[in-house]
């Protein structure tokens, strides 16, 4: 066999495989359209049943029958869709009724499945129809290694007040990305007293490796009861903890907050100084104006930017300080003053956020 024959055979095989792939795509599309056509009437029926039941014109039994006629993923989609539209007490009746249906029991057992997408189905289902009996399942799902599963499971906290679930979510919190932390914060609002009490204890552990992330979350909450603990963290040895303390204290216009921020504004770490100056601009205590003006001559660009933006918050006195710096001898302060004074109001608001 020559090389030419071999290449011809390879080309034929590749052509057959390509043709098979195209046929497979067409068949898959055809099956999906056929399935969608078959299921659309059932979707419309469950929507109509939900609408009438929410209005009180039909019994709950019709909704349960409609859900049982749908494939499990579509039934869960329908529950998630309608969970925000039906009042709380009526929705609790549906959640209790679903405990006794075979397909709902099957979904619950999938909380221990080896396949993450099955666990995700359970998490989505329990996020809207969980009952007190599901606490252990939800705790396991909140601690699930797959991110989609634990993010779906934590949504149950929006409907359920349970200390064990709240603490499980808080323990998971320091290992999460900032955007996911923000989502967790929104879900934990219902359990705010438990969250604040737990954070009061955790923020006292100076050697806790998760302290920077917990301080960041505490800053996100903006809870006045946490001000004292966040102020104490201003003298922590870890610069990341001091950064979070400086960021948080801007939301607490208090004498002790101002005193701590004055110390942080001269910190050795430039990121701490930047956050401290930003927070001083949020509080706008006139006694700190000289300190913010001095930060306009800092060696780090970010600190100078934060100082210039903070001065804009001091109204007339701060703007006058920038106008003086614009014609002053320091080239760094002069350049930053020119930059910030030339920004439109919308850009100033975005930068200062």
Secondary structure, 3 states (H helix, E strand, C coil): CCHHHHHHHHHHHHHHHHHHHHHHHHHHHHHHHHHHHHHHHHHHHHHHHHHHHHHCCCCHHHHHHHHHCCCHHHHHHHHHHHHCCCCHHHHHHHHHHHCCCHHHHHHHHHHHCCCHHHHHHHHHHHHHHCCHHHHHHHHHHHCCCCHHHHHHHHHHHHCCCCHHHHHHHHHHHCCCCHHHHHHHHHHHHHHHHHHHHHHHHHCCCCCCCCHHHHHHHHHHHCCHHHHHHHHHHHHCCCHHHHHHHHHHHCCCCCHHHHHHHHHHCCCCCHHHHHHHHHHHHHHCCHHHHHHHHHHCCCCCHHHHHHHHHHHHHCHHHHHHHHHHHHCCCCHHHHHHHHHHHCCCHHHHHHHHC
